[in-house]
Amino acid sequence: MQIRDVKLSRAELDDIYKDFESIDRRLGIPAENSVRFELGAFEGGNIVGYVSGISEHELFYLSDLWVSERCRGKGLGSELLRLIEQKASGVCRHIYTWTAGERNLRFYKNNGYEVFVVFEDFTGVKGHDKAGLRKELTGNR
């Protein structure tokens, strides 16, 4: 057996992923039905806010939340977060995300998220931690 660096083809990766799925089926894990949501906020035809994420079984991963600098601190981020949580609650029971920086951490905590892990000095800069946050969703599931 030889182990080396590789760059797999799409077909090789597909075969590996199919095997992962077959293992899940044998364990009784249902097939994933991933759903991606994206919302944009516009002002004068320009995008000033964006939020997106994807579901995976009972979890919704909030991958992006951005508000342009001139619109920050006015509630747009909280509104985008509320709207994607509302959409995600129709397909998932929990939402989670990653963030860094004290201001961002405070934002999520103020919106009902709780920290589940912290990686201290993540970027190599003292005090610049990366945190994982989560929140239970309520909805029509």
Helices and strands as residue ranges (DSSP letters): H 10-26, E 36-43, E 46-56, E 59-67, G 69-71, H 76-88, E 94-100, H 102-110, E 114-119, E 130-136
